[in-house]
Amino acid sequence: MIILDFNLEDLLEQQAEFSSFTYLAAPYSSPDEAVVKQRVDSINRAAARLIECGVMLFSPISHCHPIAKIGGLRGDFEYWRRYNWVMLNAASSLTVLKLHGWYESIGVTSEFKIADSLKRPAYMLDPLVALDLGA
């Protein structure tokens, strides 16, 4: 797998070449609901900045968190594994928002493995850099 430091221009160029989107991954699960809420908010802020910069993206947490909450669905990665595989298969790259816990995250680790099996590059995005995008 190709792992790259986040570079907005490179990501936009890659998306233009493939007419595709990046899959925005980040840690999600925690026994502490306040941590989950903080992660969801951080992911949504980063997604907003990326979209503002012209990045086409799919954020499984932004998309699936409210669906799971309203529909009474489980929120763990295992439940969403197949769904996430399908979306990563359609994506041209993986972008990992390096929130606290990303390295230990079962979901992020699995998404790395999926992206690697699909030969997708992975961009590593620091949360502080994400907040400065589009500013």
N, CA and C atoms as a LAMMPS dump frame, in Angstrom:
ITEM: TIMESTEP
0
ITEM: NUMBER OF ATOMS
405
ITEM: BOX BOUNDS ff ff ff
-5.0000000000000000e+02 5.0000000000000000e+02
-5.0000000000000000e+02 5.0000000000000000e+02
-5.0000000000000000e+02 5.0000000000000000e+02
ITEM: ATOMS id mol type element x y z
1 1 1 N 0.84 -1.176 0
2 1 2 C 0 0 0
3 1 3 C 0.883 1.236 0
4 2 1 N 0.483 2.233 -0.719
5 2 2 C 1.176 3.511 -0.732
6 2 3 C 0.546 4.374 0.362
7 3 1 N 1.354 4.799 1.336
8 3 2 C 0.878 5.669 2.414
9 3 3 C 1.564 7.012 2.25
10 4 1 N 0.748 8.064 2.142
11 4 2 C 1.256 9.393 1.852
12 4 3 C 0.813 10.388 2.914
13 5 1 N 1.66 11.388 3.181
14 5 2 C 1.204 12.514 3.974
15 5 3 C 0.131 13.226 3.167
16 6 1 N -0.841 13.776 3.845
17 6 2 C -1.932 14.44 3.149
18 6 3 C -1.402 15.621 2.357
19 7 1 N -1.83 15.699 1.1
20 7 2 C -1.503 16.813 0.222
21 7 3 C -2.741 17.089 -0.614
22 8 1 N -3.361 18.238 -0.368
23 8 2 C -4.625 18.568 -1.018
24 8 3 C -4.514 18.538 -2.536
25 9 1 N -3.457 19.108 -3.079
26 9 2 C -3.312 19.16 -4.533
27 9 3 C -3.195 17.761 -5.136
28 10 1 N -2.413 16.896 -4.476
29 10 2 C -2.271 15.524 -4.968
30 10 3 C -3.609 14.787 -4.95
31 11 1 N -4.364 14.964 -3.865
32 11 2 C -5.653 14.288 -3.751
33 11 3 C -6.628 14.784 -4.818
34 12 1 N -6.679 16.092 -5.027
35 12 2 C -7.576 16.646 -6.052
36 12 3 C -7.174 16.168 -7.448
37 13 1 N -5.876 16.103 -7.705
38 13 2 C -5.395 15.62 -9.004
39 13 3 C -5.781 14.156 -9.216
40 14 1 N -5.606 13.346 -8.18
41 14 2 C -5.934 11.929 -8.273
42 14 3 C -7.433 11.745 -8.513
43 15 1 N -8.261 12.552 -7.842
44 15 2 C -9.706 12.451 -8.032
45 15 3 C -10.119 12.873 -9.428
46 16 1 N -9.489 13.893 -9.952
47 16 2 C -9.811 14.343 -11.311
48 16 3 C -9.464 13.269 -12.326
49 17 1 N -8.341 12.595 -12.079
50 17 2 C -7.895 11.55 -12.995
51 17 3 C -8.868 10.374 -13.018
52 18 1 N -9.4 10.016 -11.864
53 18 2 C -10.26 8.836 -11.769
54 18 3 C -11.747 9.168 -11.651
55 19 1 N -12.108 10.453 -11.655
56 19 2 C -13.508 10.861 -11.47
57 19 3 C -14.129 10.104 -10.299
58 20 1 N -13.481 10.203 -9.157
59 20 2 C -13.89 9.4 -8.019
60 20 3 C -13.865 10.22 -6.741
61 21 1 N -13.804 9.525 -5.627
62 21 2 C -13.842 10.155 -4.315
63 21 3 C -12.897 9.426 -3.373
64 22 1 N -12.59 10.087 -2.259
65 22 2 C -11.803 9.449 -1.219
66 22 3 C -12.729 8.988 -0.102
67 23 1 N -12.341 7.939 0.555
68 23 2 C -13.078 7.356 1.674
69 23 3 C -12.427 7.893 2.941
70 24 1 N -13.158 8.68 3.72
71 24 2 C -12.61 9.328 4.914
72 24 3 C -12.824 8.443 6.134
73 25 1 N -11.742 7.85 6.626
74 25 2 C -11.796 6.951 7.78
75 25 3 C -11.276 7.66 9.024
76 26 1 N -11.771 7.207 10.17
77 26 2 C -11.324 7.723 11.472
78 26 3 C -11.821 6.766 12.546
79 27 1 N -11.224 6.817 13.725
80 27 2 C -11.75 5.977 14.809
81 27 3 C -13.142 6.464 15.207
82 28 1 N -13.971 5.532 15.642
83 28 2 C -15.349 5.874 15.985
84 28 3 C -15.764 5.307 17.339
85 29 1 N -15.706 4.01 17.485
86 29 2 C -16.255 3.338 18.662
87 29 3 C -15.505 3.685 19.94
88 30 1 N -16.27 3.774 21.023
89 30 2 C -15.739 3.976 22.365
90 30 3 C -16.851 3.631 23.343
91 31 1 N -16.507 3.101 24.501
92 31 2 C -17.541 2.869 25.51
93 31 3 C -18.091 4.181 26.075
94 32 1 N -17.367 5.272 25.854
95 32 2 C -17.77 6.59 26.337
96 32 3 C -18.502 7.343 25.215
97 33 1 N -19.793 7.564 25.382
98 33 2 C -20.59 8.245 24.348
99 33 3 C -20.084 9.661 24.063
100 34 1 N -19.485 10.31 25.065
101 34 2 C -18.934 11.653 24.842
102 34 3 C -17.761 11.592 23.858
103 35 1 N -16.964 10.53 23.917
104 35 2 C -15.855 10.356 22.973
105 35 3 C -16.405 10.116 21.567
106 36 1 N -17.435 9.295 21.447
107 36 2 C -18.06 9.051 20.135
108 36 3 C -18.567 10.361 19.553
109 37 1 N -19.275 11.154 20.361
110 37 2 C -19.806 12.436 19.884
111 37 3 C -18.681 13.362 19.438
112 38 1 N -17.602 13.419 20.231
113 38 2 C -16.467 14.267 19.872
114 38 3 C -15.842 13.809 18.549
115 39 1 N -15.72 12.507 18.371
116 39 2 C -15.153 11.979 17.126
117 39 3 C -16.045 12.302 15.938
118 40 1 N -17.35 12.091 16.084
119 40 2 C -18.288 12.388 14.993
120 40 3 C -18.206 13.868 14.618
121 41 1 N -18.186 14.745 15.616
122 41 2 C -18.088 16.178 15.343
123 41 3 C -16.775 16.524 14.64
124 42 1 N -15.675 15.931 15.084
125 42 2 C -14.364 16.198 14.461
126 42 3 C -14.343 15.714 13.018
127 43 1 N -14.902 14.556 12.779
128 43 2 C -14.955 14.008 11.415
129 43 3 C -15.801 14.897 10.516
130 44 1 N -16.942 15.34 11.018
131 44 2 C -17.814 16.202 10.211
132 44 3 C -17.161 17.547 9.914
133 45 1 N -16.417 18.103 10.895
134 45 2 C -15.697 19.363 10.638
135 45 3 C -14.63 19.155 9.556
136 46 1 N -13.879 18.062 9.661
137 46 2 C -12.845 17.781 8.652
138 46 3 C -13.481 17.555 7.283
139 47 1 N -14.579 16.815 7.241
140 47 2 C -15.272 16.568 5.965
141 47 3 C -15.747 17.885 5.35
142 48 1 N -16.268 18.774 6.183
143 48 2 C -16.732 20.073 5.679
144 48 3 C -15.583 20.865 5.066
145 49 1 N -14.424 20.876 5.731
146 49 2 C -13.262 21.605 5.202
147 49 3 C -12.801 20.993 3.885
148 50 1 N -12.751 19.656 3.83
149 50 2 C -12.326 18.988 2.598
150 50 3 C -13.29 19.279 1.45
151 51 1 N -14.578 19.181 1.717
152 51 2 C -15.58 19.467 0.684
153 51 3 C -15.464 20.914 0.218
154 52 1 N -15.24 21.83 1.161
155 52 2 C -15.07 23.242 0.825
156 52 3 C -13.887 23.446 -0.125
157 53 1 N -12.886 22.579 -0.015
158 53 2 C -11.7 22.656 -0.883
159 53 3 C -11.889 21.914 -2.198
160 54 1 N -13.046 21.318 -2.406
161 54 2 C -13.314 20.631 -3.662
162 54 3 C -13.084 19.135 -3.638
163 55 1 N -12.783 18.581 -2.465
164 55 2 C -12.543 17.142 -2.36
165 55 3 C -13.871 16.399 -2.375
166 56 1 N -13.986 15.419 -3.243
167 56 2 C -15.138 14.529 -3.25
168 56 3 C -14.842 13.43 -2.244
169 57 1 N -15.761 13.186 -1.323
170 57 2 C -15.479 12.196 -0.293
171 57 3 C -16.726 11.453 0.137
172 58 1 N -16.483 10.301 0.716
173 58 2 C -17.513 9.551 1.43
174 58 3 C -16.996 9.353 2.836
175 59 1 N -17.773 9.786 3.81
176 59 2 C -17.419 9.612 5.212
177 59 3 C -18.401 8.61 5.813
178 60 1 N -17.952 7.358 6.035
179 60 2 C -18.88 6.361 6.559
180 60 3 C -19.449 6.735 7.917
181 61 1 N -18.666 7.426 8.713
182 61 2 C -19.17 7.814 10.037
183 61 3 C -20.206 8.923 9.896
184 62 1 N -19.931 9.92 9.066
185 62 2 C -20.913 10.987 8.849
186 62 3 C -22.205 10.435 8.274
187 63 1 N -22.08 9.459 7.404
188 63 2 C -23.238 8.874 6.725
189 63 3 C -23.985 7.871 7.617
190 64 1 N -23.236 6.972 8.236
191 64 2 C -23.859 5.832 8.933
192 64 3 C -24.219 6.097 10.39
193 65 1 N -23.524 7.023 11.05
194 65 2 C -23.821 7.296 12.462
195 65 3 C -25.286 7.702 12.668
196 66 1 N -25.785 8.699 11.922
197 66 2 C -27.189 9.069 12.147
198 66 3 C -28.169 7.969 11.731
199 67 1 N -27.83 7.228 10.691
200 67 2 C -28.691 6.118 10.262
201 67 3 C -28.764 5.07 11.36
202 68 1 N -27.61 4.733 11.936
203 68 2 C -27.571 3.737 13.012
204 68 3 C -28.347 4.214 14.231
205 69 1 N -28.192 5.479 14.599
206 69 2 C -28.88 6.017 15.772
207 69 3 C -30.395 6.019 15.579
208 70 1 N -30.845 6.533 14.462
209 70 2 C -32.292 6.624 14.212
210 70 3 C -32.898 5.251 13.96
211 71 1 N -32.156 4.379 13.279
212 71 2 C -32.676 3.059 12.934
213 71 3 C -32.441 1.99 13.976
214 72 1 N -31.763 2.343 15.072
215 72 2 C -31.497 1.361 16.113
216 72 3 C -30.52 0.277 15.683
217 73 1 N -29.595 0.627 14.784
218 73 2 C -28.606 -0.334 14.289
219 73 3 C -27.348 -0.285 15.148
220 74 1 N -26.608 -1.364 15.125
221 74 2 C -25.329 -1.393 15.837
222 74 3 C -24.36 -0.415 15.181
223 75 1 N -23.427 0.09 15.964
224 75 2 C -22.461 1.049 15.444
225 75 3 C -21.064 0.502 15.292
226 76 1 N -20.847 -0.777 15.615
227 76 2 C -19.502 -1.335 15.569
228 76 3 C -19.073 -1.645 14.134
229 77 1 N -17.766 -1.708 13.937
230 77 2 C -17.228 -1.917 12.597
231 77 3 C -17.685 -3.241 11.992
232 78 1 N -17.716 -4.279 12.795
233 78 2 C -18.082 -5.6 12.262
234 78 3 C -19.453 -5.561 11.593
235 79 1 N -20.385 -4.844 12.198
236 79 2 C -21.725 -4.715 11.62
237 79 3 C -21.675 -4.038 10.242
238 80 1 N -20.795 -3.054 10.091
239 80 2 C -20.729 -2.248 8.872
240 80 3 C -19.634 -2.694 7.912
241 81 1 N -18.938 -3.789 8.225
242 81 2 C -17.789 -4.22 7.416
243 81 3 C -18.119 -4.347 5.93
244 82 1 N -19.157 -5.067 5.564
245 82 2 C -19.494 -5.273 4.145
246 82 3 C -19.847 -3.947 3.468
247 83 1 N -20.628 -3.124 4.158
248 83 2 C -21.014 -1.816 3.628
249 83 3 C -19.762 -0.984 3.334
250 84 1 N -18.849 -0.966 4.306
251 84 2 C -17.626 -0.184 4.131
252 84 3 C -16.758 -0.744 3.011
253 85 1 N -16.711 -2.066 2.853
254 85 2 C -15.933 -2.661 1.765
255 85 3 C -16.47 -2.186 0.418
256 86 1 N -17.779 -2.197 0.266
257 86 2 C -18.387 -1.767 -1
258 86 3 C -18.021 -0.311 -1.296
259 87 1 N -18.093 0.532 -0.284
260 87 2 C -17.782 1.948 -0.496
261 87 3 C -16.281 2.157 -0.773
262 88 1 N -15.426 1.443 -0.071
263 88 2 C -13.989 1.544 -0.344
264 88 3 C -13.654 1.011 -1.731
265 89 1 N -14.344 -0.006 -2.158
266 89 2 C -14.133 -0.554 -3.493
267 89 3 C -14.442 0.501 -4.559
268 90 1 N -15.416 1.332 -4.31
269 90 2 C -15.791 2.378 -5.264
270 90 3 C -14.884 3.604 -5.174
271 91 1 N -14.204 3.769 -4.061
272 91 2 C -13.348 4.941 -3.843
273 91 3 C -12.007 4.783 -4.562
274 92 1 N -11.382 5.912 -4.864
275 92 2 C -10.059 5.871 -5.494
276 92 3 C -8.935 5.946 -4.472
277 93 1 N -9.276 6.289 -3.225
278 93 2 C -8.251 6.382 -2.187
279 93 3 C -8.903 6.308 -0.808
280 94 1 N -8.053 6.135 0.174
281 94 2 C -8.443 6.16 1.582
282 94 3 C -7.763 7.364 2.207
283 95 1 N -8.508 8.176 2.954
284 95 2 C -7.919 9.258 3.731
285 95 3 C -8.233 8.977 5.189
286 96 1 N -7.192 8.898 6.015
287 96 2 C -7.366 8.607 7.439
288 96 3 C -7.194 9.893 8.229
289 97 1 N -8.249 10.288 8.94
290 97 2 C -8.181 11.418 9.849
291 97 3 C -7.588 10.891 11.154
292 98 1 N -6.4 11.357 11.487
293 98 2 C -5.635 10.784 12.595
294 98 3 C -6.096 11.332 13.956
295 99 1 N -7.357 11.054 14.287
296 99 2 C -7.865 11.407 15.609
297 99 3 C -7.23 10.486 16.646
298 100 1 N -7.242 10.923 17.898
299 100 2 C -6.705 10.095 18.975
300 100 3 C -7.329 8.701 18.906
301 101 1 N -6.481 7.685 18.907
302 101 2 C -6.957 6.31 18.855
303 101 3 C -6.973 5.697 17.466
304 102 1 N -6.582 6.46 16.437
305 102 2 C -6.671 5.932 15.068
306 102 3 C -5.802 4.695 14.882
307 103 1 N -4.64 4.688 15.524
308 103 2 C -3.692 3.592 15.317
309 103 3 C -4.194 2.281 15.928
310 104 1 N -4.962 2.369 17.005
311 104 2 C -5.489 1.185 17.675
312 104 3 C -6.88 0.792 17.177
313 105 1 N -7.488 1.616 16.377
314 105 2 C -8.87 1.402 15.946
315 105 3 C -9.021 0.13 15.097
316 106 1 N -9.932 -0.731 15.507
317 106 2 C -10.23 -1.948 14.731
318 106 3 C -10.762 -1.563 13.355
319 107 1 N -11.633 -0.564 13.318
320 107 2 C -12.207 -0.129 12.043
321 107 3 C -11.163 0.433 11.094
322 108 1 N -10.331 1.347 11.584
323 108 2 C -9.309 1.956 10.727
324 108 3 C -8.312 0.896 10.256
325 109 1 N -7.915 0.003 11.156
326 109 2 C -7.003 -1.089 10.766
327 109 3 C -7.621 -1.932 9.662
328 110 1 N -8.892 -2.257 9.786
329 110 2 C -9.585 -3.052 8.766
330 110 3 C -9.71 -2.281 7.462
331 111 1 N -9.995 -0.982 7.556
332 111 2 C -10.101 -0.165 6.344
333 111 3 C -8.75 -0.073 5.627
334 112 1 N -7.646 0.01 6.386
335 112 2 C -6.313 -0.043 5.781
336 112 3 C -6.131 -1.35 5.02
337 113 1 N -6.508 -2.461 5.638
338 113 2 C -6.335 -3.769 4.996
339 113 3 C -7.178 -3.867 3.728
340 114 1 N -8.402 -3.367 3.788
341 114 2 C -9.269 -3.383 2.609
342 114 3 C -8.656 -2.532 1.501
343 115 1 N -8.238 -1.313 1.849
344 115 2 C -7.642 -0.417 0.847
345 115 3 C -6.387 -1.047 0.24
346 116 1 N -5.588 -1.694 1.072
347 116 2 C -4.384 -2.354 0.57
348 116 3 C -4.748 -3.469 -0.406
349 117 1 N -5.761 -4.265 -0.056
350 117 2 C -6.167 -5.365 -0.95
351 117 3 C -6.706 -4.837 -2.272
352 118 1 N -7.243 -3.628 -2.255
353 118 2 C -7.783 -3.009 -3.466
354 118 3 C -6.754 -2.125 -4.183
355 119 1 N -5.541 -2.077 -3.64
356 119 2 C -4.439 -1.276 -4.222
357 119 3 C -4.776 0.218 -4.252
358 120 1 N -5.421 0.702 -3.171
359 120 2 C -5.757 2.127 -3.061
360 120 3 C -4.691 2.826 -2.224
361 121 1 N -4.262 4.026 -2.63
362 121 2 C -3.337 4.779 -1.784
363 121 3 C -4.058 5.273 -0.53
364 122 1 N -3.287 5.493 0.53
365 122 2 C -3.843 6.01 1.781
366 122 3 C -3.179 7.337 2.114
367 123 1 N -3.981 8.351 2.353
368 123 2 C -3.499 9.667 2.752
369 123 3 C -3.723 9.82 4.254
370 124 1 N -2.714 10.295 4.966
371 124 2 C -2.79 10.47 6.412
372 124 3 C -3.004 11.953 6.71
373 125 1 N -4.136 12.28 7.331
374 125 2 C -4.523 13.676 7.554
375 125 3 C -4.558 14 9.045
376 126 1 N -3.708 14.918 9.445
377 126 2 C -3.692 15.399 10.819
378 126 3 C -4.938 16.258 11.054
379 127 1 N -5.639 16.073 12.179
380 127 2 C -6.853 16.862 12.43
381 127 3 C -6.629 18.371 12.443
382 128 1 N -5.472 18.822 12.922
383 128 2 C -5.203 20.253 12.944
384 128 3 C -4.998 20.812 11.532
385 129 1 N -4.391 20.031 10.668
386 129 2 C -4.246 20.426 9.266
387 129 3 C -5.623 20.504 8.62
388 130 1 N -6.483 19.534 8.93
389 130 2 C -7.836 19.514 8.35
390 130 3 C -8.606 20.775 8.701
391 131 1 N -8.461 21.26 9.93
392 131 2 C -9.193 22.461 10.334
393 131 3 C -8.718 23.7 9.611
394 132 1 N -7.462 23.712 9.163
395 132 2 C -6.918 24.867 8.447
396 132 3 C -7.244 24.869 6.957
397 133 1 N -7.713 23.746 6.431
398 133 2 C -8.029 23.683 5.011
399 133 3 C -9.164 24.643 4.678
400 134 1 N -9.035 25.324 3.596
401 134 2 C -10.099 26.218 3.135
402 134 3 C -10.195 27.505 3.924
403 135 1 N -9.335 27.686 4.919
404 135 2 C -9.397 28.907 5.747
405 135 3 C -8.698 30.057 5.074
